[in-house]
């Protein structure tokens, strides 16, 4: 586990504490939800970009070359 210390204005800290927002469980849930929403937003943006500018279809040879390049990269990363 990691300990995080934050600095908040006193009024905000009191209000957040009163609302039960500063418990470890609540902060974890809020962070997880925020990160999930960020991933969804990035995926939507990527989908919109691909819709506006679709990639050209790949030939079987290009697909094979990409697979070979990926496998070679994985082998290098593994030290083989």
Secondary structure, 3 states (H helix, E strand, C coil): CCCCCCCCCHHHHHHHHHCCCCCHHHHHHHHHHHHHHHHHHHHHHHHHHHHHCCCCCCCHHHHHHHHHHHHHHHHHHHCC
